[in-house]
Amino acid sequence: MQTINQVLILVLSVIFWNQVQAQREITVTIGYPDHPDYFIYSIPQSDEHARFGGEYYFKVTNTGSEALTNWELFTTWKTLNSTWGVVNKTTINAATGEIKLSGPNWDPTLSIGESFVLNGEWIPSGSVEDWIDFLPRSISMSATGGTVNVIYDTEGTVQGNSYLVQKVKPIDEQRKTFVDKKIVAYFPIFDAQNAWCSLQKYGGNIDQLRVQLYSISSSGELRAGQDLPAGVNPTVNIDFWYDSIVAMGVVDFCVQNNIELIPVVYNYNSDIGDFEQVGVHNMMVNSVTRSNHLQDLENLLVSHPEFSGIDIDYESLQSSDRDNYSSFMEDLAIIVHSHNKILTTAVHTKVGHGTWFGPQAQDIERIGNAVDEILLMTYDLHWATSPTYSNPPPTAGCQSTSDWMNDVACFAISEIDDPSKIQLGMPFYGYRWKEGFENHTLNDPGIGLTNEEALLLMNEHGLTSNDIQRDANGGDPYFNVSLNNINWVCYFQDSVSIHHKLSSLAEYDLKDYIGGVGIWRLGGENDGMWHALTTKIHGNLASISNSECQMDDNTAIIEANIPKEFNVYPNPVNSILYLEIENSVQGIAKVYDIIGTCVLSENIYFSGEKAVLDCTRLPSGAYILHVELGNRIYIEKINKR
C-alpha cells in the first residue's frame, strides 16, 4: 500500500508541476526581413553586407494562465534602435550583445494575453544595416516566482509594419553539431581539362565531387547534360558525359581516393543561356511525367553503383511551384534513401521568403529537412549580368562577403532541424566587367575569371602587385586593364579573399553549426586558396600533389566535344594547333610557359573560321594559350607532347 501511495504522490506531483509550468508561459514570434520592395541590387562599397532588405519583427505574448510580474527577458541582440522604446533595455555585455528586456516603467506586469512588439525596417533611409543584428538569440525569461517557459510560433507569416514577414525559429545553441566539415568541389564539364588537373592536384582535400552530368528537357525528361556534340541524342545517349569522365579517369580517381561521386542533375539550358523553368514545371505538374522522372533518377542510382547519391540543381523556378518543388524533393529523398544513398541540392540565397521568384520557389525548411546536404549558393553577390544604376555603384564587385554568408547561413540554421546538413558555397572564381558599363546582358555579360587567368592578364599587360586593389567587404583582389581600347574591371580570388570570406565561420559560432563548404569550381585556382580553405575548415594546410597533371587523348576528346564559340585542338598537341571560332576575324595568339614567360607570339587570321598555330619548336610541357580577338579574349591551357 505504501508503494502505491508513493507512486500516486509522484504522479500527482508531475501533473501539478506541469500545470504550474503551463501557467507561466510566453510565445515568441520572430520574423526575418526579406522582401522584394526592399531588394537592393548593389550595395555601397563602404557597407556591403548583402543584397537583402526588409523588416524585422519580434513579438512576445503571455500565453500562459498567470500574469508575469517583474518580468525580465534575456537574449543576445546586437543592434538597438528607436523601436526599443516599447520596453526597458539593460546592456549586460556590449561585446557579445547580451541584453535584458524588462517591462515599461509604468507597468512591470505582462498580463495574461498581453504582448509587446519590436518592429521596424532593416534599411533606414540613407544607409544599409546588417539584418542579422536584429536577430534575437538564446532567449530566456524570468518573473516573480521563477522561470517562464518560452515557446515559439514558427508557422506561416505575420503582418509587420508594411507587409507580411516569414516566421522562423530562433537559433538554439543546443543544435550545434561540431561535425567534421566536409569539403565539396564541383567539376565543370565545360572546363574539364583544367578541372581534371585540379582534381589530381588537390583531390586529397576533397570529400565529395559533384559533376554536372545530366539535365532536364523542356518536356520534363531526364537527359544527358548540355552542350552535346552534334548528332548525339540526349535521351538515347543519356550517359554521354558520364562515359567521358570515365574515359578521362575521374571516376577511378574518386574510387581510389574515397571521394564521394555525385552526379548533378540541373536545369540550365545552353540554348537560352539561362536556367529554364518550363521543363521542371511541366515535370512536376504532370503526374505521369513526374513519376517517370523520379523513376529515371532512381535508375541512375541503380545502374551506377559508384554514385554515392544524386544532386538536384533546379534553379530560377516559378515562385508558384514552391509546394510542387518541396513535394518533389521529399518524394525523391524517400527513393534515394531506400537505396542507402544521399540526396544533395543547391539553393538560392535568402533570409526570408525570398526577394525574387528563384528563392521564393524554394522552401528551405521543407527541402533542408528532406535532403542530406543543402548547399547555400553564397557566391555571385555580383554576377555576370548584375543590374546597375547611377546610385548604387556599377556591376563590378566581390563574389561574396563574410557578413552575407553568415546571414544566409543563420537563416538556414533557423529553418532546418539538423544544421549539419548546411554547406556554404565558396567562390573560386571572379569576373571581369566593362568598367562603368551598366547594361551587361546574357548576350554581353561579365566574363568569368579564374586566379590563373587573372595573373596571366596582369603578366601580359605588365601589371604588378602594386596595381592590385582589394575590396574592403569581400577581400577580393581586383585590377583594371585595357583590352583593345575597352577598359575592364577584373575581380578574382586568392588566399587572402578566401580567408577573408571564411571569417564568417567565427561569427555567431557558425562553424559549430554547419556541415561544410562547397567550392564552385575546380580549375584555375592556386595552392594558396586551398591552404586558406583547409586552414579555416580543418586547422591545417592543404594536401597538394606535386606529380605532373596526367593528360591523355580522352581528356582532349571531352574538351573537343563541347561546342564553344572558341575551340582548340588537338590538345595535347604534337606540332600544329588548330583554333576555331564562329566567324572570320583577325587577332593575336600568345603562348606562355608555367612561369608566365611569353614563348610564342603570332598574328592570326581565321580564314574559313579556322587558324593554325605551329607549336613544333615548343618543348614538351604545359602552357597557357592567350588569344585576343577584337574586344574578346580567350584563355586555354594546352599541353605539348
C-alpha positions in Angstrom: 0.0 0.0 0.0 2.9 2.4 0.8 4.4 1.8 -2.7 1.0 2.6 -4.3 0.7 5.8 -2.3 4.3 6.8 -3.3 3.5 6.3 -7.0 0.3 8.2 -6.7 2.0 11.1 -5.0 4.7 11.1 -7.7 2.1 11.2 -10.5 0.1 14.0 -8.8 3.4 15.9 -8.3 4.2 15.6 -12.0 0.7 16.7 -13.0 0.9 19.7 -10.6 4.3 20.7 -11.8 3.2 20.6 -15.5 0.2 22.7 -14.6 2.4 25.2 -12.8 4.8 25.3 -15.7 1.9 25.7 -18.2 0.7 28.7 -16.2 4.0 30.6 -16.7 4.5 30.8 -20.5 5.3 33.2 -23.3 5.1 32.7 -27.0 7.8 34.4 -29.1 7.3 35.2 -32.8 10.3 36.2 -34.9 10.0 37.5 -38.4 13.0 37.7 -40.8 13.5 40.6 -43.1 13.4 39.7 -46.8 11.0 41.4 -49.2 11.1 42.5 -52.9 10.1 46.0 -52.1 13.4 46.4 -50.2 15.6 44.4 -52.6 19.0 46.0 -53.2 20.9 45.1 -56.3 24.2 46.5 -55.4 25.5 47.8 -52.1 27.8 50.8 -51.5 31.3 49.6 -51.2 31.5 51.1 -47.7 29.0 48.7 -46.3 28.4 45.6 -48.4 26.6 43.2 -46.2 24.1 41.7 -48.6 21.6 42.1 -51.4 18.7 41.9 -49.0 16.4 44.3 -47.2 13.2 44.4 -45.3 11.6 44.5 -42.0 12.4 42.7 -38.7 9.7 41.6 -36.3 9.8 40.4 -32.7 6.7 39.7 -30.6 6.3 38.4 -27.0 2.9 37.3 -25.8 1.8 36.0 -22.4 0.1 32.8 -23.5 0.0 31.3 -20.0 -2.6 31.4 -17.4 -0.7 33.6 -14.9 0.3 37.3 -15.1 4.0 37.7 -15.2 5.2 40.3 -12.6 8.6 42.0 -12.7 9.4 40.0 -15.8 12.8 40.0 -17.4 13.7 38.6 -20.8 17.4 37.8 -21.5 18.7 37.5 -25.1 21.6 38.2 -27.4 20.8 41.1 -29.7 23.5 43.3 -31.1 21.9 46.3 -32.7 19.3 48.5 -31.0 17.3 51.4 -32.3 14.3 53.6 -31.5 11.7 50.8 -31.6 13.2 49.6 -28.3 11.2 52.3 -26.6 8.4 49.8 -26.1 10.3 48.1 -23.2 13.2 48.9 -21.0 16.6 47.7 -22.0 19.7 47.0 -20.0 23.0 46.1 -21.7 24.7 43.2 -19.9 27.6 42.6 -22.2 28.2 45.1 -25.0 30.8 42.9 -26.7 28.5 39.9 -27.1 25.3 41.9 -27.5 23.7 40.2 -24.4 20.9 42.4 -23.1 18.0 42.3 -20.7 14.5 43.5 -21.5 12.0 44.3 -18.8 8.5 45.8 -18.5 7.9 49.5 -19.1 8.3 51.7 -16.0 4.5 52.3 -15.8 3.6 48.6 -16.0 6.1 45.9 -14.9 3.5 43.2 -15.3 2.8 41.3 -18.6 -0.8 40.3 -18.1 -2.5 37.2 -19.5 -2.9 37.7 -23.2 -0.8 40.9 -23.2 2.0 41.3 -25.7 4.7 43.7 -26.9 6.1 44.0 -30.4 9.5 45.3 -31.6 9.2 46.0 -35.3 11.0 48.2 -37.8 12.7 48.5 -41.2 16.0 46.8 -41.7 17.1 49.6 -44.1 16.8 53.0 -42.6 17.0 55.9 -45.0 20.4 56.7 -46.3 22.3 53.7 -45.0 22.5 49.9 -45.1 22.4 47.8 -42.0 23.2 44.1 -41.4 19.9 42.3 -40.8 21.5 39.7 -38.6 22.0 42.4 -36.0 18.2 42.4 -35.5 18.1 38.6 -34.8 17.5 37.7 -31.1 19.1 34.5 -29.8 19.4 32.4 -26.6 16.1 33.7 -25.3 15.1 33.0 -21.7 12.6 34.7 -19.3 12.0 35.0 -15.6 9.4 36.7 -13.4 8.5 36.9 -9.8 8.2 33.3 -8.7 10.9 31.8 -11.1 11.5 30.9 -14.7 9.0 31.3 -17.5 8.6 28.7 -20.3 9.4 30.0 -23.7 7.7 28.5 -26.8 7.9 29.7 -30.5 5.3 30.5 -33.1 7.1 29.5 -36.3 4.4 28.6 -38.9 3.3 31.0 -41.6 3.7 34.7 -41.8 2.8 37.7 -39.7 1.9 41.3 -40.6 4.7 43.7 -40.0 4.5 47.5 -40.4 4.4 47.4 -44.2 4.0 43.7 -45.3 4.0 40.1 -44.3 7.2 38.7 -42.9 8.0 35.0 -42.6 8.0 33.4 -39.1 11.1 31.4 -38.2 12.7 29.5 -35.4 15.4 31.1 -33.3 18.9 29.8 -33.3 19.4 27.4 -30.4 22.9 26.7 -29.1 21.9 23.2 -28.3 21.6 22.5 -32.0 25.4 22.9 -32.5 26.7 19.8 -34.2 30.5 20.0 -34.1 30.8 17.6 -37.0 33.9 17.2 -39.2 33.4 19.7 -42.0 33.0 18.2 -45.5 34.7 19.8 -48.5 32.6 19.5 -51.7 34.0 20.5 -55.1 32.2 21.0 -58.4 33.8 19.6 -61.6 32.7 21.6 -64.6 32.4 19.7 -67.9 32.9 23.0 -69.8 36.4 23.3 -68.4 37.2 19.6 -67.9 40.9 19.7 -68.7 41.7 22.3 -66.0 39.3 20.7 -63.6 40.9 17.3 -64.1 44.3 18.8 -63.3 42.9 20.5 -60.2 41.3 17.2 -59.0 44.6 15.4 -59.4 46.5 18.1 -57.5 44.0 18.9 -54.7 41.9 15.7 -54.5 43.5 14.8 -51.2 41.4 17.6 -49.6 38.1 16.8 -51.3 35.4 14.7 -49.7 32.8 14.9 -52.4 32.9 15.6 -56.1 29.8 16.9 -57.9 29.8 16.7 -61.7 27.1 18.2 -64.0 26.3 15.0 -66.0 22.5 15.2 -66.5 19.9 17.8 -67.2 16.1 18.0 -67.7 14.5 18.6 -71.1 11.8 21.3 -71.8 9.2 18.5 -71.7 10.4 17.3 -68.3 12.5 14.3 -69.3 15.9 13.3 -67.9 18.6 13.7 -70.5 22.4 14.0 -70.8 23.9 17.3 -69.8 24.0 20.3 -72.0 26.5 21.2 -74.8 26.4 17.8 -76.5 28.2 17.3 -79.9 26.0 17.5 -83.0 24.3 14.2 -83.7 24.2 13.0 -80.1 20.7 12.2 -78.9 20.5 13.4 -75.3 17.9 10.9 -74.1 19.3 7.9 -76.0 22.9 8.7 -75.0 22.0 9.8 -71.5 25.4 8.7 -70.2 27.4 10.6 -72.7 29.2 12.9 -70.2 29.5 10.1 -67.6 31.2 7.9 -70.2 33.5 10.8 -71.0 34.7 11.3 -67.4 35.1 7.5 -67.0 37.4 7.6 -70.0 39.3 10.6 -68.6 39.9 8.8 -65.3 37.8 10.9 -63.0 35.6 8.0 -61.7 38.6 5.8 -61.0 40.3 8.7 -59.2 37.3 9.2 -56.9 37.0 5.5 -56.1 40.7 5.2 -55.4 40.8 8.3 -53.2 37.5 7.6 -51.3 35.8 10.7 -52.8 32.0 10.5 -53.0 31.0 10.9 -56.6 27.7 12.7 -57.0 26.1 13.4 -60.4 24.4 16.8 -60.7 21.0 17.0 -62.5 20.4 20.6 -63.5 18.0 22.8 -65.5 20.4 25.1 -67.2 19.7 25.4 -70.9 22.6 26.5 -73.1 20.3 27.3 -76.0 18.8 30.2 -74.0 21.9 30.8 -71.8 19.9 30.6 -68.6 18.1 28.3 -66.2 14.8 27.1 -67.7 11.6 26.9 -65.6 9.4 25.2 -68.1 10.9 21.7 -68.1 10.8 21.4 -64.3 7.3 22.9 -64.1 6.0 20.5 -66.7 7.6 17.6 -64.9 6.1 18.5 -61.5 2.5 19.2 -62.6 2.0 16.2 -64.8 1.7 13.1 -62.7 2.9 10.7 -65.4 5.9 12.8 -66.3 6.7 13.3 -62.6 6.5 9.6 -61.9 8.7 8.9 -64.9 11.3 11.5 -63.9 11.5 10.0 -60.4 11.9 6.6 -61.8 14.6 7.8 -64.2 16.5 9.3 -61.3 16.2 6.1 -59.3 17.5 4.2 -62.3 20.7 6.3 -62.3 21.5 5.1 -58.8 20.7 1.5 -59.6 22.7 1.5 -62.8 25.7 3.4 -61.4 26.7 1.8 -58.0 29.7 4.1 -57.9 27.4 7.1 -57.4 27.2 7.9 -53.7 23.9 9.7 -54.3 22.4 12.3 -56.5 22.3 16.1 -56.6 19.4 18.2 -57.8 20.2 21.7 -59.0 16.9 23.1 -60.3 17.3 26.9 -60.2 15.2 30.0 -61.0 11.9 28.2 -60.8 8.5 29.8 -60.8 7.5 31.0 -57.3 4.1 29.3 -57.7 5.9 26.0 -57.8 7.1 26.3 -54.2 4.9 23.5 -52.9 5.4 21.4 -56.0 9.1 21.6 -55.7 9.1 20.7 -52.0 6.9 17.7 -52.6 9.1 16.5 -55.4 12.3 16.8 -53.3 10.6 15.0 -50.4 9.4 12.1 -52.6 12.9 11.9 -54.2 14.5 11.8 -50.8 12.4 8.7 -49.9 13.5 7.0 -53.1 17.2 7.9 -52.7 17.3 6.8 -49.1 15.7 3.5 -49.9 19.0 2.7 -51.8 21.1 3.9 -48.8 22.3 6.8 -50.9 22.4 10.6 -50.2 20.4 13.4 -51.7 22.1 16.7 -52.1 21.0 20.0 -53.5 22.0 23.7 -54.1 19.6 26.5 -53.2 19.4 30.3 -53.8 20.4 32.6 -51.0 17.8 34.4 -48.9 16.9 35.5 -45.4 13.2 35.0 -45.5 10.5 34.2 -48.1 12.8 35.5 -51.0 13.1 38.7 -53.0 12.6 37.1 -56.4 10.9 34.1 -57.9 14.0 31.8 -57.7 14.4 31.7 -53.9 10.7 32.1 -53.5 10.2 28.7 -55.2 12.5 27.0 -52.6 11.1 26.3 -49.2 14.4 26.0 -47.2 12.7 24.3 -44.2 11.0 21.5 -46.2 13.8 21.0 -48.7 16.5 21.1 -46.0 14.7 18.6 -43.8 14.2 16.2 -46.7 17.8 16.2 -48.2 21.0 15.1 -46.6 23.1 18.1 -47.7 22.0 21.5 -48.8 24.5 23.9 -50.3 23.7 27.6 -50.0 24.9 29.4 -53.1 26.6 32.2 -51.2 28.5 33.4 -54.3 27.7 35.7 -57.2 26.9 38.6 -54.9 27.9 40.4 -58.1 27.1 38.3 -61.1 27.7 38.3 -64.8 24.6 40.4 -65.6 24.2 42.4 -62.3 21.8 45.2 -62.9 23.3 48.7 -62.2 22.0 52.2 -61.6 23.5 55.6 -61.2 23.5 55.0 -57.5 24.5 52.4 -56.1 27.8 51.8 -57.9 28.2 49.7 -61.1 28.1 46.0 -61.7 31.7 45.1 -60.7 32.3 43.8 -57.2 33.2 40.9 -55.0 31.7 37.5 -55.2 30.7 37.2 -51.5 31.2 38.8 -48.1 31.5 37.1 -44.7 28.5 39.0 -43.4 26.3 37.9 -46.3 27.4 34.3 -46.0 26.7 34.4 -42.3 23.3 36.0 -42.7 22.2 33.4 -45.2 23.6 30.5 -43.1 21.9 31.8 -40.0 18.5 31.9 -41.7 19.0 28.3 -42.9 20.0 27.2 -39.4 16.8 28.7 -38.1 14.8 26.7 -40.7 16.5 23.3 -40.8 16.2 20.8 -37.9 19.7 19.4 -38.5 22.1 22.3 -39.4 24.9 20.0 -40.1 23.3 19.4 -43.5 24.2 23.0 -44.4 27.2 23.8 -46.7 28.4 27.3 -47.5 29.1 28.0 -51.2 32.7 29.2 -51.7 33.6 31.1 -54.9 36.9 30.0 -56.5 36.3 32.5 -59.4 35.7 36.1 -60.2 34.6 38.2 -63.2 35.8 40.9 -65.4 33.3 43.6 -66.3 33.4 46.5 -68.7 34.3 49.4 -66.5 31.3 51.6 -65.7 29.1 49.7 -68.1 25.5 49.4 -66.9 24.0 47.1 -69.5 25.6 43.7 -69.1 23.1 41.2 -70.5 23.0 37.5 -71.3 24.3 38.5 -74.8 27.0 40.7 -73.3 27.8 39.5 -69.8 30.7 39.9 -67.5 33.2 37.1 -68.2 34.3 34.5 -65.6 37.9 34.9 -64.4 39.9 32.3 -62.5 43.0 33.1 -60.5 45.2 31.7 -63.2 43.6 33.8 -65.9 43.8 36.9 -63.8 47.5 36.6 -63.2 48.1 35.8 -66.8 46.3 39.1 -67.8 48.4 41.0 -65.3 51.6 39.5 -66.6 50.8 40.2 -70.2 50.0 43.9 -69.5 52.9 44.5 -67.2 50.9 44.9 -64.1 52.3 44.1 -60.7 51.0 43.7 -57.1 51.1 47.4 -56.8 48.3 47.6 -59.4 46.0 45.4 -57.3 43.4 46.9 -55.1 41.3 44.9 -52.6 37.6 45.0 -51.9 37.1 46.0 -48.3 34.0 43.9 -47.8 34.8 40.6 -49.6 38.5 40.8 -49.6 38.6 40.1 -53.4 41.7 41.5 -55.3 40.9 43.5 -58.4 42.7 45.5 -61.1 41.9 47.5 -64.2 43.2 46.6 -67.7 42.5 47.8 -71.2 41.9 45.3 -74.0 41.5 46.7 -77.5 40.6 50.1 -76.1 37.9 48.8 -73.7 38.6 49.2 -70.0 37.8 46.2 -67.8 37.5 45.8 -64.0 38.8 42.4 -63.1 37.9 40.7 -59.8 39.3 37.3 -58.8 40.1 35.2 -55.8 43.3 34.5 -53.9 44.3 33.1 -50.5 43.5 36.4 -48.8 40.0 36.7 -50.2 39.2 33.0 -49.3 40.5 33.6 -45.8 38.5 36.8 -45.5 35.2 35.2 -46.6 35.6 32.2 -44.2 36.0 34.6 -41.3 32.2 34.2 -41.3 32.7 30.9 -39.6 33.7 32.7 -36.4 30.7 34.9 -36.3 28.0 33.6 -34.0 30.0 30.3 -33.8 28.8 29.5 -37.3 31.4 26.8 -37.8 29.9 24.8 -34.9 26.5 24.5 -36.6 27.1 23.9 -40.3 28.5 20.7 -42.0 31.0 22.0 -44.6 31.6 24.1 -47.7 31.1 23.7 -51.4 33.6 25.1 -54.0 32.4 26.4 -57.3 34.6 25.4 -59.1 37.7 23.3 -59.8 40.1 24.6 -62.4 42.3 27.7 -62.4 42.8 28.1 -58.6 46.2 28.0 -56.8 47.8 26.4 -53.8 47.2 29.4 -51.5 43.5 29.3 -52.0 43.4 25.7 -50.9 45.7 26.4 -47.9 43.4 29.2 -46.8 40.3 26.9 -47.1 41.7 23.9 -45.3 43.2 26.1 -42.6 39.9 27.6 -41.8 37.9 24.4 -42.1 40.3 21.8 -40.6 43.0 23.8 -39.0 45.8 22.5 -41.2 47.4 23.2 -44.6 46.1 21.6 -47.7 47.4 18.3 -49.1 48.9 19.1 -52.5 50.2 16.6 -55.0 53.4 17.5 -56.8 53.0 15.0 -59.5 52.5 16.3 -63.1 48.9 16.5 -64.3 48.1 13.4 -66.3 46.5 14.1 -69.6 45.6 11.7 -72.4 43.6 11.6 -75.7 40.4 11.1 -73.7 40.9 14.4 -72.0 41.3 16.1 -75.3 38.2 14.3 -76.7 35.9 15.6 -73.9 37.2 19.2 -74.4 36.7 18.9 -78.2 33.2 17.5 -77.7 32.0 20.7 -76.0 30.6 23.1 -78.6 32.1 26.6 -77.8 32.5 29.9 -79.5 36.2 29.2 -79.5 37.8 25.7 -79.9 41.4 24.5 -79.7 42.5 21.0 -80.9 44.3 18.7 -80.7 45.2 19.0 -77.1 47.8 17.6 -76.2 49.4 18.9 -79.4 52.4 17.5 -81.3 53.0 20.2 -83.9 50.1 22.1 -85.4 47.4 23.5 -83.1 44.1 24.4 -84.7 42.0 27.3 -83.5 38.3 27.6 -84.5 35.9 30.4 -84.0 32.3 31.1 -85.2 33.3 33.9 -87.7 36.2 35.3 -89.6 38.3 37.7 -87.6 41.9 38.6 -87.0 43.8 38.8 -83.7 46.9 37.8 -81.9 47.8 34.4 -80.2 50.4 34.2 -77.5 51.7 31.1 -75.6 53.1 31.4 -72.1 55.1 28.9 -70.1 54.3 27.9 -66.5 56.2 30.9 -65.1 54.5 33.4 -67.3 57.1 34.0 -70.0 55.8 34.5 -73.5 57.4 31.8 -75.6 55.4 32.2 -78.8 53.5 35.2 -80.3 51.8 35.3 -83.7 49.3 37.3 -85.6 46.4 35.0 -86.7 43.6 35.3 -89.1 40.6 33.0 -89.0 40.1 32.3 -92.7 37.2 30.0 -93.1 36.7 30.1 -89.3 39.9 28.2 -88.7 43.5 29.3 -87.9 46.7 27.3 -87.2 49.5 27.8 -84.7 52.8 26.0 -85.2 53.9 24.6 -81.9 56.6 22.4 -83.3 59.5 24.2 -81.6 57.9 24.3 -78.1 59.5 21.9 -75.6 57.2 19.3 -74.1 55.2 20.6 -71.2 52.2 22.7 -70.0 51.4 26.1 -71.5 48.7 28.8 -71.5 47.3 30.0 -74.8 46.1 33.6 -74.8 44.1 34.7 -77.8 42.8 38.3 -78.3 40.1 38.8 -81.0 38.6 42.2 -81.1 37.2 43.0 -77.7 37.2 39.4 -76.6 39.9 37.4 -75.0 40.2 33.6 -74.8 42.5 31.6 -72.5 43.1 27.9 -72.8 45.6 25.5 -71.1 47.4 23.4 -73.6 49.9 20.6 -73.4 52.8 19.9 -75.8 53.8 16.3 -76.2 
